[in-house]
Amino acid sequence: MQLSFEKSVAGRRTYVLPAPDVPKYELPAEMRRTLELPLPEMGEPDINRHYSALERRSFGVNDGPYPLGSCTMKYNPIINDQLASLPGFTQIHPLQEIDTVQGCLQALVEAEKFLAAVTGMDRMTFQPAAGAHGEFTALLMVKAYHEDRGDSERTQIIVPDSAHGTNPASAAMAGFETVNIPSNEAGGVDLDGLKKVLGPKTAGLMLTNPNTLGIFDPNIEEITALVHEAGGLNYYDGANLNAVMGVARPGDMGFDLVHLNLHKTFSTPHGGGGPGSGPVGCKAFLAEFLPHDMPIARKGEDGEYVYDLEVPEKTIGRVRSFYGNFLVTLKAYAYALRLGKAGIRAAALTAVLNANYMAEGLRDYYDISVPGPYMHEFVLTIEPLRQEYGITAMDIAKAIQEKGIHPPTMYFPLNVKEALMVEPTETESRETLDMMIEALREIRSRVDSDPESLRQAPRTTVIGRPDETTAARNPILRYTEPEAE
Ligand SMILES: Cc1ncc(COP(=O)(O)O)c(C=O)c1O
């Protein structure tokens, strides 16, 4: 497909700029562009066709099911985008006087209250822009907490082998040493393994619960108590909160800090380069370390609330400008208001039901990594098929694309060989779940009858099997005009 630059014809125009609503101002000569701006020049029909063609080459949740494990690619209601697009929210500037943005601060304070209630935390900051950024922020708070107590020998963060790769990466970035612990047979934390590594160097534990195998750890209270006894803090990676919101709260499980991925659970799509939001919640005893500024509500003399910003006493500083991705927070708030307490719980229960429904539909056809029951997701292992027929997780993932389904997450978590991690989410209907089950069963039948068709898949997409290693190691991200080559 040609790029828009290649389709450009000099002199073609398609713009209708609104009339200016501010006085005209001549830019000083030294600030004006001296070179032509090399933008593509196209007519309106050609631009529309260009973008429609690009859209057809892509795949999104509007095209079909997207069971990408641990990514919660659910359908996000459009109304929440519409609410977050209201001019009162979008036509403001973060440096405006505080008394002119009272409604926005109120929305932040109320969103904080909602998410604190869902997680069992006392305070919450919306500054972090993604899950990993939230992890990093929380770990800086863990560090500040120990240092504040003169406990500077606590340099280790414990991470189970089923953790998302961002956990050890965030720990390293925050200046900690990562200590890995194994999972037990059932996919949970191995208690003996944990006990072995706990000690005076333990700064904290990072845990996802339910974890990336879709398992809710039945020993969770014992795990968090052991870490507390050793003097460490418990950090909850809330990326999988979709499975437990409204049902179980990290704060009640013994966690001191949590990050959430609003761009999974709370009405913002995950992926596509953002914007996202990874708010961090904490228990009251850690609130003095939160980043600034924290929006707060004060009751005025007339009994009305006045909204303001506050700098926590021992703050770790800013981790991002202003209030994070404000419009993403608004979408989460709108989602909460529309669903209410019962709706939030129903969403989690349906996500769990859908994952178990699919797992049962596939149990006789594929091996599942651990017995279950599962929460939001389950992990198939294609290793037996690889050994017997040479068919890999990659082959199955490629074949499912021919059926209009996005592939599950592949080769993750790392403690499962030839992993395919399936997360159907609560927004898929029973018919869609049945369709996915049927597709995977049919693919399984071809493993013995027609394995070559799987090795050649996908045969219906624009690109079949790109050289992903070269694409990752030698990305060509800059367009070079052909004649300049
Ligand atoms: C379990 C888990 N933790 C952390 C993250 C990191 O979140 P982000 O991609 O927003 O940085 C993810 C991302 O998918 C995840 O699945």
The ligand as a Gaussian input file, in Angstrom:
#p B3LYP/6-31G(d) Opt

LIG

0 1
 C        0.041000      -8.089000      35.151000
 C        0.526000      -6.807000      34.510000
 N        1.232000      -5.921000      35.240000
 C        1.662000      -4.764000      34.716000
 C        1.396000      -4.412000      33.404000
 C        1.971000      -3.132000      32.865000
 O        1.025000      -2.211000      32.454000
 P        1.344000      -1.136000      31.311000
 O        1.413000      -1.896000      30.021000
 O        0.215000      -0.177000      31.361000
 O        2.646000      -0.485000      31.664000
 C        0.663000      -5.293000      32.598000
 C        0.377000      -4.938000      31.192000
 O       -0.349000      -5.497000      30.461000
 C        0.216000      -6.523000      33.165000
 O       -0.487000      -7.407000      32.451000

